[in-house]
Amino acid sequence: MQLEDYFDFQGPDDIRIKGTRVGIETVLDDYLHQDKTAEYIQQTYPSLTLEQVYATILYYHRNQEQVQEYMADYIFYCHQSEKSFQSGPVTERLRNIYQELKTFPPEERLTVMHKIIEQHRAQLLSQEESQLEAPSDVT
């Protein structure tokens, strides 16, 4: 068996451990940046065998330059995804709701959340009615 047989190369930016949905970046982050042992990693991800974890580590050591580039691309992708997630209007609205809910005691938060949802529904309904009542420009 070749070392590459342990992996599914789904694309230049997506290498998975064969038979799982676990990317090599998951194992390598734990190994390289968290100083976790292969045994610890295998226990953390029970869908992986110890052999697969060691194969991933060996693949890294044999292809260090390419895998470091792969990991750098992965980290860049994560940062870009985080930025785009943080900047949307829906995310901003959810943050505002969360901040508002934190001002209430825990036992009142569910009731307040229901009120916020009802206010939002009423606002949407009002907008829909306004659009239906507006004269159309179709001639």
C-alpha positions as CSV (number, residue, x, y, z in Angstrom):
1,M,0.0,0.0,0.0
2,Q,1.3,3.5,-0.9
3,L,1.1,6.3,1.6
4,E,-1.2,8.3,-0.8
5,D,-3.7,5.4,-0.6
6,Y,-4.7,6.7,2.9
7,F,-6.1,9.9,1.4
8,D,-8.8,11.2,-0.9
9,F,-7.4,14.0,-2.9
10,Q,-10.6,15.8,-3.6
11,G,-8.9,18.9,-4.9
12,P,-5.7,21.0,-4.4
13,D,-7.3,22.5,-1.3
14,D,-9.1,19.5,0.0
15,I,-7.3,16.4,1.2
16,R,-9.4,14.0,3.3
17,I,-8.4,10.9,5.2
18,K,-9.9,8.0,3.1
19,G,-13.2,6.7,4.4
20,T,-13.8,9.7,6.6
21,R,-14.8,13.3,6.2
22,V,-11.8,14.4,8.2
23,G,-9.3,16.7,6.4
24,I,-5.6,16.3,7.0
25,E,-5.6,19.8,8.3
26,T,-7.6,18.7,11.3
27,V,-5.0,16.1,12.3
28,L,-2.1,18.2,11.4
29,D,-3.3,21.2,13.4
30,D,-3.6,19.1,16.5
31,Y,-0.2,17.5,15.9
32,L,1.8,20.6,14.8
33,H,0.1,23.5,16.6
34,Q,-1.5,21.8,19.7
35,D,1.4,19.3,20.3
36,K,-1.1,16.4,20.6
37,T,0.1,12.9,20.3
38,A,-1.1,10.5,17.6
39,E,-2.9,8.5,20.3
40,Y,-4.7,11.6,21.6
41,I,-5.7,12.6,18.1
42,Q,-7.1,9.2,17.4
43,Q,-9.1,9.3,20.6
44,T,-10.4,12.7,19.8
45,Y,-11.6,11.6,16.3
46,P,-12.9,8.1,16.8
47,S,-13.7,7.8,13.1
48,L,-9.9,7.6,12.5
49,T,-7.7,4.7,13.2
50,L,-4.3,5.2,14.8
51,E,-2.8,3.9,11.5
52,Q,-4.6,6.8,9.6
53,V,-3.3,9.4,12.1
54,Y,0.3,8.1,11.7
55,A,-0.1,8.0,7.9
56,T,-1.2,11.7,8.0
57,I,1.8,12.6,10.1
58,L,4.1,10.7,7.9
59,Y,2.6,12.3,4.8
60,Y,3.3,15.6,6.3
61,H,7.0,14.8,7.0
62,R,7.5,13.3,3.5
63,N,5.8,16.3,1.8
64,Q,6.5,19.0,4.2
65,E,6.8,21.9,1.8
66,Q,3.6,21.1,-0.1
67,V,1.7,20.4,3.1
68,Q,2.8,23.6,4.7
69,E,1.6,25.5,1.7
70,Y,-1.7,23.5,1.9
71,M,-2.0,24.4,5.6
72,A,-1.2,28.1,4.9
73,D,-4.0,28.1,2.2
74,Y,-6.4,26.5,4.6
75,I,-5.6,29.1,7.3
76,F,-6.1,31.9,4.8
77,Y,-9.4,30.4,3.7
78,C,-10.6,30.2,7.3
79,H,-9.7,33.8,8.0
80,Q,-11.5,34.9,4.8
81,S,-14.6,32.8,5.7
82,E,-14.6,34.3,9.2
83,K,-14.4,37.8,7.8
84,S,-17.3,37.3,5.4
85,F,-19.3,35.6,8.0
86,Q,-18.8,38.5,10.5
87,S,-19.6,41.2,8.1
88,G,-23.1,40.3,6.8
89,P,-26.3,42.1,7.8
90,V,-27.9,38.9,9.1
91,T,-24.9,38.3,11.3
92,E,-25.0,41.9,12.6
93,R,-28.7,41.5,13.4
94,L,-28.1,38.3,15.3
95,R,-25.3,39.9,17.3
96,N,-27.6,42.8,18.2
97,I,-30.3,40.4,19.3
98,Y,-27.8,38.4,21.3
99,Q,-26.6,41.5,23.0
100,E,-30.1,42.6,23.8
101,L,-31.0,39.1,25.3
102,K,-27.9,39.3,27.5
103,T,-29.4,42.3,29.3
104,F,-32.2,40.2,30.6
105,P,-32.1,37.6,33.4
106,P,-31.7,34.0,32.0
107,E,-35.3,33.0,33.0
108,E,-36.7,35.9,30.9
109,R,-34.7,35.4,27.7
110,L,-36.9,32.9,26.0
111,T,-40.0,35.2,26.5
112,V,-38.0,38.2,25.2
113,M,-36.8,36.2,22.2
114,H,-40.3,35.3,21.3
115,K,-41.3,39.0,21.4
116,I,-38.4,39.9,19.2
117,I,-39.4,37.2,16.7
118,E,-43.0,38.4,16.7
119,Q,-41.9,42.0,16.2
120,H,-39.8,40.9,13.2
121,R,-42.7,38.9,11.7
122,A,-45.0,41.9,12.1
123,Q,-42.4,44.1,10.4
124,L,-42.0,41.7,7.5
125,L,-45.8,41.4,7.1
126,S,-46.1,45.2,7.0
127,Q,-43.5,45.4,4.3
128,E,-45.2,42.8,2.2
129,E,-48.5,44.6,2.6
130,S,-46.9,47.9,1.5
131,Q,-45.5,46.2,-1.6
132,L,-48.9,44.8,-2.5
133,E,-50.6,48.1,-2.1
134,A,-48.0,50.1,-4.0
135,P,-49.0,50.9,-7.6
136,S,-47.1,49.0,-10.2
137,D,-45.2,50.7,-13.0
138,V,-46.3,48.0,-15.5
139,T,-48.0,49.6,-18.5
